[in-house]
């Protein structure tokens, strides 16, 4: 009976390890996709003339 419990416990530990590895991989993919989504927006902002990025006040 103890052998069976030991085997089950080691199997659970291995399963958790694989699950954690998959989770890390998915987080890395999500981060890469997020960067690829945001990067074109940053490039577009950097392409704007600086005068459009400086806040100005309107004379009343």
Number of C-alpha atoms within 10 A of each C-alpha: 6 7 8 9 10 11 12 12 12 12 12 12 12 12 12 12 12 12 12 12 12 12 12 12 12 12 12 12 12 12 12 11 12 11 11 11 11 10 12 11 11 10 10 9 13 11 9 10 9 9 8 9 10 7 7 8 5 5 4 3
